[in-house]
Amino acid sequence: MGFKAYVARRLVNTVIIVFVTVTLQFFIFRIMPGNPLAHFISPNFPLESRRALMEMWGLDKPMHEQFITYLSNLLTGKLGISFISQRYVIDEVLERLPNTILLMGSSTILMIVLGIHLGVLAGSRRGSKSDLASVTFGLLTQGLPVFFLGLLLMLTFSYYLPVATGGLINFPVAGTVSRPPPADLPRYFMDVLWHLTLPMVTLVIISFGGYTLIVRSLMIDVMAQDYILTAKAKGLPERSIIYGHGLRSILPPISTMVGLSLSGIVGGAVITETIFSWHGIGRYLYEAVLQNDYPVMQGTFFLLSMVTIIANLVVDLIYGLLDPRIRY
């Protein structure tokens, strides 16, 4: 199979996955327990007024008509109107998107760099103290619940040692991303960094262990190959053997991991953003689930699903370029 046929097959599969995902998202939220109207109207609200609200939001229509409206909202890009805020979901998502990209982007980059570096170091020196330390620390951090580590760090460094905190910024308006005057930019960036440190460190500690263990396993297999032994016999420098031959050979599977990790930048970390009161998409989704805000849940999950699906597609295409064997 040629590369064009491989791309066409992957595109067709992606379209099918998108349709199935969109359909499941619509019906799963509709069968969830709870009534969204109960979160913003009094129990003593007149029955006629309740019916008027149900009609206004289209909740009184048959399920198939609601599904058509849902698809129409997705195609227009508005993603519906929130039951609670009365605003377009896409507008609220775009307000929170820079915060989530800042948090997840910085933590993902640090996680990838630290995990790959420690994995290569441990795999190329199997049985050494650095290998034992990397494996032990990786296993311990990978098994830690994110909420436990987040609360522990907050208790330690926000309460007992108040050197960092959660939230977003203290000025010009708390919890917003409005631009400060040029004279206040240095102070603004330092303030954002001060609030960013704890949630970023939490995500890095929780996530980098998986990278370390996987890269270590790949490096152990590569370092036992004949061409590595030949390179050693030729007297090549150790650094050249490890990074020029070993790491280069495992780049395809590493690229897959990196691509899938980058899809989480937009998705955010729901638990981490909630614990640290970070004004991002993850916290927005958490609040929508508590309030049964169907348009917000559907729109947010749609965006997260699309990012993940597109990231998988891009990784598959890159993998097809790096290794032609997977096209068949």
C-alpha positions, 0 to 999 in steps of 0.5 A: 500500500502506498503512502497516499492510500494509507493517508486516505484510509486513515482519514476515512477511519478518522471521520467515522471515529468523529461521528461515533464520538459526537453521537455518544457524547450527545446521548451519554449526557442526556441519560445522566441523572439530574436536571439542569434546570434545578441548578438555576431555578427555585423548586417553587418555580411555577410549572408554566415558567418551567415549561417555558424554560424547557421550551426555550432551551429545546429540552422539551423536543424529541431526542432526534430533534435535539440531536439535529440542533446539537449537530447544527451547533457543532457545524456553526462553531458556536457549540451551543449556549451555556444554561448557567452563564447564558453565553456561547460555549466557544467564547468561554472556552477561548477565554480559558484556553490560554490558561490551560495551554500555559499550564499544560504546555509548560508541564508537558515540555518539562515532563517530556524533557525530564522523562526522556533524559532520565530514561536514556540515562537509566537504559544506557547504564542498566544496573547502575545507581542512576538506573535504580534511582530513576526506576524507583522514583518513576514507579513511586511518582507514577502511582501517586494520585494527582489529588493527593500530591496536589493537596500535599504540595499546597499544604506544604508550600502554601500554608506551612511554607508560603512560597507558592500558591494556587489560583491564577493572578492577583492583578489586574483582576483576579481570575482573568487574563486581562492585559496589564499596563506595559509598566506592570508587565514584569510584575505581572509575569512574576505573579503568573509564574508564582501561581503557576509553579505548584500546579506545574510541578504537580503535573510534572512529578505525576507524569514524567515517571511513565516516560522514564520507564518506557524510554528506559525499556526501549533503550535497554533493547536498543543497547543490546543490538549488534550495531551498538556493539559494533559502534562500541568495538570501533571505539566511538565516544559513549555519548555518540553511541547513546544519543547518535545511535541508541536514542535515534533508533527509538525516536518513532515510538517516542514521537508517538508518546510525545504526540499523544501527550501534546493532545493533553495540552488543550484538554487540561488537567481537570483535577489539578485545575480544580485543586489549584483554582486554575481558570482553565478548561479543566475546571470549566468542565468540572463545574459544568458536570456538577451543574448538568450544563449539557451544552458546556459538557458537550462542547468541551468534550467535543473539543477535547475529543477532536484534539485527541483524534487529530493528534492520533491522526498526525502521529499515525501519518508521521509514523508512516513517514518514519517507518513505511512498514506500518502502512501495510 
